[in-house]
Amino acid sequence: MTHVLRIDSSPRSDASVSRALADRIVTRLAPTQTTSRDVSTGLPVVDADWIGANFTPAEDRTAEQVERLALSDTLVAELQAADVVVISLPIWNFGIPASLKAWIDQVARAGLTFRYTADGPKGLLTGKRAILAIASGGTEVGSQIDFATDYMKHVLSFIGVHEVEIVAADRLMVDADASHAKANAAIEALAA
């Protein structure tokens, strides 16, 4: 049984190349269950109240603090339940969309998705696989100006997801046909 968590961050919906890649990836994986989360419309940003609630022991939280963390708790539970995480993202201005950064801030939680040890942080979401479906107009994935791919790999590793695969349709405005062909080949090479 394979449970896929799909995270979409492009607001372009039907015109989104990263979403189209994620569609083909999920079809290729043929999961028994898929949970979809569209973060493109935005998520609450972490603020002082959220931080205060998060660092209050669970048993001491007020009803307001519990409510303040409810969405974050749901997002973390989605990650915990998934076997595979498929994240579709465009590279915007050399990085990730702000909505995806807000999702990361909601799920990177000490004690839930990582913990600090004497040897440094340890990710708690082990045994999972992630596939990044990346689209870009001009930025080459893996180049010196791509600040999205390595960042996402680092964040996923930080929370315990060390198996991260990349499917990229990059430099679409330079050579769209070659970009799509490369991405399609990468999807075909994915193990189900």
C-alpha positions in Angstrom: 0.0 0.0 0.0 1.4 3.4 -1.0 0.1 6.6 0.3 1.2 9.7 -1.7 1.0 13.2 -0.2 0.9 15.7 -3.1 1.8 19.3 -2.4 1.2 21.9 -5.2 2.5 25.4 -4.9 2.0 27.0 -8.4 -1.1 29.3 -8.6 -1.4 28.7 -12.3 -3.6 25.6 -12.0 -4.2 24.1 -15.4 -1.4 26.2 -17.1 1.2 25.0 -14.5 4.0 22.8 -15.8 5.0 21.7 -12.3 1.4 20.6 -11.6 1.3 18.7 -14.9 4.6 16.9 -14.0 3.1 16.0 -10.6 0.0 14.6 -12.3 2.2 12.3 -14.4 4.3 11.3 -11.4 1.3 10.4 -9.3 -0.1 8.4 -12.2 3.3 6.6 -12.6 3.4 5.8 -8.9 -0.2 4.4 -9.0 -0.7 4.9 -5.2 -3.5 3.2 -3.3 -4.2 6.5 -1.5 -3.4 10.2 -2.4 -3.8 13.2 -0.2 -3.6 16.5 -2.0 -2.7 19.8 -0.5 -2.7 23.0 -2.6 -0.7 25.7 -0.8 -0.7 28.2 -3.7 -3.5 30.3 -2.1 -1.3 30.8 0.9 -1.0 29.5 4.4 -0.7 31.5 7.6 2.8 32.7 8.3 4.5 31.8 11.6 4.2 34.7 14.0 4.8 35.4 17.7 1.5 33.7 18.8 2.2 30.6 16.7 5.7 30.4 18.2 4.4 30.8 21.7 1.8 28.1 21.2 4.4 25.7 19.6 6.8 26.1 22.4 4.2 25.6 25.1 4.1 22.0 26.2 1.0 20.3 24.6 -0.6 19.5 27.9 -0.3 23.2 29.0 -1.7 24.8 25.8 -4.8 27.0 26.0 -7.7 26.4 23.7 -6.6 29.4 21.7 -3.1 27.9 21.4 -4.5 24.5 20.3 -6.5 26.3 17.6 -3.5 28.3 16.6 -1.6 25.1 15.8 -4.5 23.1 14.4 -3.6 23.7 10.7 0.1 22.9 11.4 -0.9 19.7 13.3 -3.0 18.7 10.2 -0.1 19.4 7.8 2.3 17.4 10.0 -0.1 14.5 10.2 -0.4 14.5 6.4 3.4 14.1 6.2 3.5 11.5 8.9 0.9 9.4 7.1 2.5 9.5 3.7 5.0 7.0 2.2 5.8 9.3 -0.7 5.7 13.1 -0.9 5.4 14.7 -4.3 6.0 18.4 -4.3 5.3 20.4 -7.4 7.0 23.8 -7.5 8.1 26.5 -10.0 11.4 28.2 -9.5 10.5 31.8 -9.1 13.2 34.4 -8.9 15.7 31.6 -8.3 13.8 30.2 -5.3 10.6 28.7 -4.1 7.2 30.3 -3.9 6.4 32.0 -0.6 3.4 29.8 -0.2 5.7 26.7 -0.2 8.0 28.4 2.4 5.0 29.0 4.6 4.2 25.2 4.4 7.7 24.4 5.3 7.5 26.7 8.3 4.3 25.0 9.4 5.7 21.4 9.2 9.3 21.9 10.5 8.4 21.4 14.1 10.8 20.4 16.9 9.6 17.3 18.6 7.2 16.4 15.8 9.2 16.3 12.5 12.7 16.8 13.9 14.5 16.9 17.3 17.8 18.2 18.5 20.4 15.8 19.8 23.9 16.1 21.1 25.0 15.3 17.5 22.8 18.0 16.0 19.3 17.8 14.6 17.7 14.5 13.7 14.8 14.2 11.3 11.8 12.1 12.6 10.0 11.4 9.2 12.3 8.5 8.2 11.5 5.8 5.7 9.8 8.2 3.3 10.6 9.1 -0.3 10.1 12.6 -1.9 9.9 13.6 -5.6 10.3 17.2 -6.5 8.4 18.2 -9.8 10.2 21.4 -10.7 9.5 23.8 -13.6 11.5 26.9 -14.5 11.6 29.3 -17.4 15.3 30.0 -17.5 17.0 28.7 -14.4 18.8 25.4 -14.9 18.1 23.0 -12.1 21.3 22.3 -10.1 23.0 25.4 -11.4 24.6 28.1 -9.3 21.5 30.3 -9.6 19.1 27.5 -8.6 18.4 28.2 -4.9 15.2 26.1 -4.8 16.3 22.5 -5.5 19.1 22.2 -2.9 17.0 24.1 -0.4 14.1 21.7 -0.8 16.5 18.7 -0.5 18.0 20.2 2.6 14.7 20.9 4.3 13.4 17.4 3.5 16.6 15.8 4.8 16.3 18.0 7.9 12.9 16.4 8.7 14.2 12.9 7.9 13.3 12.4 4.2 16.7 11.6 2.7 15.5 9.9 -0.5 14.7 12.8 -2.8 14.4 12.5 -6.6 14.1 15.4 -9.0 11.9 15.6 -12.1 12.7 18.9 -13.8 11.3 20.7 -16.8 13.8 23.5 -16.5 14.8 26.3 -19.0 11.3 26.0 -20.6 11.8 29.4 -22.2 15.1 28.3 -23.8 14.1 24.9 -25.2 10.6 23.7 -24.2 10.6 20.6 -26.3 14.0 19.3 -24.8 12.9 20.3 -21.3 9.6 18.3 -21.6 11.4 15.3 -23.1 13.9 15.3 -20.3 11.2 15.5 -17.7 9.1 12.7 -19.3 12.2 10.5 -19.4 12.8 11.1 -15.7 9.2 10.2 -14.9 9.4 7.0 -16.9 12.6 6.1 -15.0 10.8 6.5 -11.6 10.3 3.3 -9.7 6.6 2.8 -8.8 
